[in-house]
Amino acid sequence: MTKDWINVADVERAGLEALEQGPRDYFAGGAGDELTLRENVDAWGHWRLRPRVLNDVREVSTRTELLGGPVELPVLVAPVAYQRMAHPEGERGMAAGAAAAGTVICLSTLSTTRPAEVAAAAPNGRRWFQLYAFKDAGVTRALMEEAIAAGFEAVVVTADAPPGGNRERDRRNRFTLPKELGTPSLSAAVGGEKALSIEETFALMNHALTWADVEDLASECSVPVLVKGVLTAEDAELALEHGAAGLVVSNHGGRQLDRSLATADALSEIAEAVEGRAALLVDGGIRRGVDVATALALGADAVMVGRPALWGLAAAGADGVARVLELLREELQLTLGLCGCTDGSQLTRAHVRRAPAVSVYSV
């Protein structure tokens, strides 16, 4: 089945068909009117490529290095909660698919599988851990230490939640997690076995998180700490000042603050502020290899994809995840060659330009 998919849109259709309405809307939906959800996708199309010609592109590579380790393509799997709600393989399948593609999985705090089980499912794969901060610092520390003990190489602190966004699809559906679905690491960290609801989970999170907390975390942590959820140059500077080893330009997939900047529109100013001083990633709306190339040209070191990988998982488990990543790798490799580049590091700001504005007089 996965061989019939020729682009991410094919995978999305298959993934959506595989899910019932509640889980489907949970994964697909955004906040409020879902303007940011849509603009995340559309904004990559606001850029145009400036290809260079007559370069030797007989051999084009998508390989790169990130946080001191190699990846076969600059596309990582973003953290997505409750993955066993999409497919029985859950996070284990996601990790296996990412490892098969030669890239990194970033495991959610709200994983339905414990970190050691994820590591066992893909022992040769690279793994990062997304961390929510909780009111009880001991809970936060326990989650982080469990992941590091299981071989996770970096901690990605989410800065744009809590509180949770206004997700109206879930409210209309009166959506609740399946009773058998839990987040075992979080339950263990809070001292119980009971599966926590989404509302109970957000109530436990630290609503008073500050840059000082990030600095403390970075100074204590034995692996690099990145900050996810940055949309402005000002916050990028603060992240670096407080010890972050990297940033993820993100608006939480359009699930938190509707009408916030699309990530493709926020990336340039953040790349100019960072100036290569830290790893820079971006997520949100990436559906094509040409989107990946645009992000690299705008200054990102790599991108993250959440929903595309999730649709692959929902439709075909680990094989579906691997196929999504291979489609993006193939498209990126072709785009690089057509731009006259033999690898992603050769893409620069000179390779992209904003598309001309549409005018009512343009008829």
N, C-alpha and C positions, 0 to 999 in steps of 0.2 A: 504493500500500500504506500509506504513512504516514498518509493521511487516514482510514484505518479505525481508527487508534489513538485512543482517547478518554481514556486516562490512562497514567501511567508503567508501571503493571502490564502493560498491553497491550504496551508497548515491551519490557519485561523478558522476557516470554514469547517474543517474536519474536527478540530478541537471543540468548537462551539457545539457542533452536532452531538458530540460524545457526552455532553454535560446536561444535567437537568437545570431548570430555570434558576433555582436559588444559587447553586454554586457557579453557574455560568455568569449570572449578573454580579455575583461577588467578585469574581476575577476580572470581568470585562468592564465593570462600571467605574465611574469617577465621582467626584464631588459636585454638588450643586447642579448647575445646568450642563456640566461636563464640557464646558468651553475649553478648558486647559487640556482635558483628555484628548479632544479632537485636534487642538492646535499643536500638541506635541508631535503628532504625525505630520500635519500640514506644514509646520515650520521648516522642516528639512527641505521641503520643496521650494522654499523661498530663496534658496541658494542655487547658483549656477556654476558649473565647472569651467575652468579655463585650461583645457588640455594643451600640453606641449607635444610636438610631433617630431618625427625622425630621430627618435632615441631607440637604442637597442633594448627591446623588451622581450627577447626570446625566453628569458628566465625571470619570472616575477614571483616573489615570495610574500606571503602574508605573515611570516613569523616575526615575533618581536620579543622584547624582554620587559617584564613588569615586576616591580619590587624585587629585583634581583633574580628572577627566575624566568625561564622561557615559556612562551605560549605559541601555539601554532597559528593563532589568529588573534587580533586585538578586539575580540568580542567575548566578554565574560557573561556568565549567567547571573542575573540580578537576584537578590533575595525575594522570595515569594512565600507568603505564609500558607500553612495548611495544605500542603501539596498532596497528601493522601486523599483529600477531597476531590482531586482531579483524576487520580489514577492510583490503583493499589500499590504500585511501586513507589509512589511519592518521592521523597527527597533522595532515596537510594537510586531510583531510576534517573532522576535529574543529575545526580553526581556521576553516574555511570555514563550518561550521554555526554556530559561535559568532558569527562576524561577521554572518551573515545575521540572527541574532536580536538583534544590537546589543549583545553583551556580550563579556566577556573570556575568553580561554583562558589557563590556567596550564599551561605546557609542562613536562613532567617532565624531570629530568636524564637519565632512562633512556628518552628518546625515540628512536624508530627513524628519525627524520627530523631533519636539522640545522635549527637555528633560522632560518637564512636561507630555507630551502625552505618552512618553515611560514609565514614572513612573506610570501613570494611568493604562497602559496596564498590568503591573505586580506589583501591589502595595506591595506585600510581598517579592519581589525579591531584591537582592542586585545589586547595580549599581555603576560603576566607569565611569569617563569621560576622554576620550583621548583628549588632547589639542595640537593644533598647535599654535605656537606663531606668531603674526602678527606685521607688522611694526608699526601699531597704537596700542600702549599698551592698549588703552581704549577698543579696539575690543577684545583683548585677555582677559582682565579683565571681560568684559561683558559676554563672553561665559562661562568663569569659574563660575562667580557668578550665572548665570542662572541655570547651572547644580547643583551647591551646594544647591541653593534654592529649587530645585526639589528633594532633598534627595540623591544626588550622594555622595558617601562616600570617594572617592579619585580622584585625578587628575593625569593623566598619560601623561607626557610631551614627545612628540615625538622629538627625537634628530637627527634623520638621514634624515630629510627632512625639508625645501627645500634645494637644488633644486629638482625637480622631476626627476626620473630615465629615462633612454632611453628605453621606452616601445614601441618596434617596432611593436608589433601586433596592437596596437592602431593606430599607424601611417599608417600602411598598410590599415587598415579598414577605415581610415579617421574618426575615432570614435569621436562622440560628444555626450554629454548627451541629453536625450530626453528633448524637450523644456519645458514640463510641470514639469520637475523634478528640484527641487531646494533644497537649504540648508537653511531653514527658519531662524534658529538661527543666522547663519553667515550673511545672508542678513539683518536681523534686527540690528545686531551689527554694520554693516557698514553704516547703516542709509538708507536702501532702501528695496524694495520688489522684485526687479528684481532677477531672478535666475542667479547665477554666473556660468560661464563655468569653466572647470578644469584649463584652462590657466589663467583666471582672478583670480581664487582663489590662485594659486601658486604665482602670481605676488604680491598679497597682503601680503604674508607671510614674516616673518623676516629672511632674509638671514644672518643676523649678530648676531644671538643668541649665547650667550656664557654661560660659567658656572656661571658667576656673575649674569646673568639673572635668571638662575635656582635657585640660592641662594635667590635672591630677591623674587621670586615667592613662594618658600618654606617658607620663613619667614613671608610672608603676608597671605598665604592661611590658611583657617580654617580647612582644611582636609589634610591628608597625600598626599605628592607629590612624584610620582615615575618617573623615567626616562626610556624611552623605546628607544631602538636602540643601546644598548651598546654591543660591541663585544670584548673588551679587558680588561685585569685586570687594566691597567692604567686608563682607563675611569671609571671603577667601583670605584676605589679609589677616583677619582675626584668627582664623583656623591655623595659619602658619605660625603666627605669633605664639599660639598656645600649644605648639608641639605636634600638630598633625603631620603625618608623613604623606598624606594625599587627600584629595577631595573628590567627591562625586557630585557633579552638577546634576541636580535632581529636583523634581517637584512631586515625588512619590507617585509617579505615574498618573498625575492628575487626580489623585484620590484625597488630597488634603485641602489645599486652598484653591478653589476655583478662581479663574482669572489671574492666577499667578503667571509669570513669564513661562513661555514654552522654553524647554531646555536648549533647543537650537538657537534661540534668540539670546539666551543668557550666556552661552559658552564663550563668545569672543571676549567680553570684558573680563571674565574670570581668567581666561588664558593669559591675557595681557597682564593681569595682576600677579599671577603665579610665576610667570616668566621661567618656567622650567625648574623651579625650586622644590617642587613636590610632584608626586604622581597625580595626573589629572584625568579623571574619567567622566563620562556623561551617560545618562540613560534617558529614556522617555521618547517613545514614538519611532524608534529605529526599526525599520521594516525591510530595508534593502541594503545591499553592499555599498551602493552609492551614498546612502546615509552615513555609513561607517567612514567612507572616504572623506565625506564632507566634514565629519567631526574631527578626523585626524588633521585635515587641512586647517581647521579653525583652532587647533592647538591641543586637542585631547590626545592622550597617550593610548587610550582604548575606550571602548564603549561597554555598556551593560545592556542586556535584553532580558526582560521579565516575561511579559505576556507571550511573545513568540515562542520561547522555550516552554512555557506552561501549556500552550496549545499543542505543541509537539508531544509533551508528556501525556496530556489528556487523550490524544488520539492514538498514540502508539508507544507509550512508555519510553524507556531509555532510547530505543531506536528512533522514536520521533524527535526527541531532543537532539540527538546526534545529527539527524537529517536537517533540522532547522539551522544548526550551526554550520553544517557543510554547505547549505545553500548560500548563507551569508558569506562564507569564505570564498566560494566560487565567484559570487558576484563582486566581492571586493577585489579579488585577483584580476578579474576582467577589467574592472574600473581603473585599477592601478595601471595596467598595461595601456589602456586607451588614453590615460592621462600622461603617458610617457615616463612612468615611474616603475622601478623594479622592486621597490618595497615601500611600506607606508611611511617610513621616515623621510622620504623625498617629497612628500606632500607638504606644501606650505600655504600660508595665507594668500600667496600669489596665485594659487590654483582655484580660488573661489571668489565669487562676487555676488552681491545681493541681486536678486532678479529685479528687473524694472518694475516699478509700481504700476498697477493697472489703473487706467484713467477712464472716466466716463466718455472722454473724447477720443479714446482709442478704438475707433470703429472703422 
